[in-house]
Amino acid sequence: MAKYTKDDIIARAKDLARMIAETEEVDFFKRAESQIQENEKVKMLISSIKGLQKQAVNFQHYDKTEALKKTEEKIASLEQELDEIPVVQEFKQSQMEVNDLLQIIASAISNTVTDEVIRSTGGDILRGETGAAVKNGDSCHSH
């Protein structure tokens, strides 16, 4: 019989999320984000880029190819300037680290669930087969 409900697991997931929110990775992310919020140069570049993107949409709508091309070039050069600012690089780095952490956690959960299913059905973990496949003498992999 099942021991846990979906609600039990969601409650545990929320606990886990609170733990994740208190990791160094998330701390770094929060600091990097607030530095970005406070940086005037970053704010100025972002608003210029947004303005140019609106213009680009209009130029595209009215088939003004030449103007569109120039605007897209301006956007690209402003984006490059933005990417070269240290706080922006730190922010992007911290975003990647948080995403990696979430990825690792998701993999750990799914791999453990798979292993538990295989183990509880008397399967072979090394061959990645559930007990049903082993019992039926069916060794074709369903991956």
Order of alpha helices (4+ residues) and beta strands (2+ residues): alpha-alpha-alpha-alpha-alpha-alpha
